[in-house]
């Protein structure tokens, strides 16, 4: 994924530097090849490579 493909209004799954697994994140700021992200589960900030961001797929069900 590159900078032009990012949508700051949606959540992503990413391999955040220093984290062992993929985590759900919100993109805070985009840099050249990386993004500053907020880890949804913990509220911590981190850095992820743009190529490691994958759009989160949320299913909405109408009852």
N, C-alpha and C positions, 0 to 999 in steps of 0.2 A: 504494500500500500504506500502511496506517496502523499505528500502534503495536500495536493489538490483533491484527493479522494476522501479526505477526512470530513466528517460531519460532527461538529462539537456538541450537537444536541442529543446524540445517542451514546449509549455505553458500548464498550468494546471489551473483548477478552485479550489479554496481553501477557507476554512473558516479561515481567518487570525485572530489571537488573537487581540481583540480590534475592529474588524470590525463587523458591524451588519449583513452583508450578504456575500454570496459567491462573490469572486472577481477573475478576471483573473490575474494570476501571472506567473513569470518566476523564477525558482529555482536558487538561487545563490550559496548556500552552504548547504550540508547535514550534520546534526548532528545525534546523536543517535536515537531519536524519533521525532525530529523536523527538519525543514528546514528554513533557512533564504531565504526570497523571496522578489522579487521586484514586487510591485503592478503595473500592466501595465497601468492602467488609470491615476494614480497620480505620479508614479515614486518613491513613498515612499517605504522604506524597512519595512518588518515585519517578524513575525514568524508564521509558521503554523505547526500543527502536521502532521506527515507523513500519518496518517490514514485519514486525511481530504483532501488530494490531489486527484483530479480526472482529468484525462487527458482531455484536451480540444478537442472537435470534430469539426474540420474545414472542411467544404465542399468546394471542388474546382470544378468550373464549366468551361468547355471549351466552348468558343463561336465561 
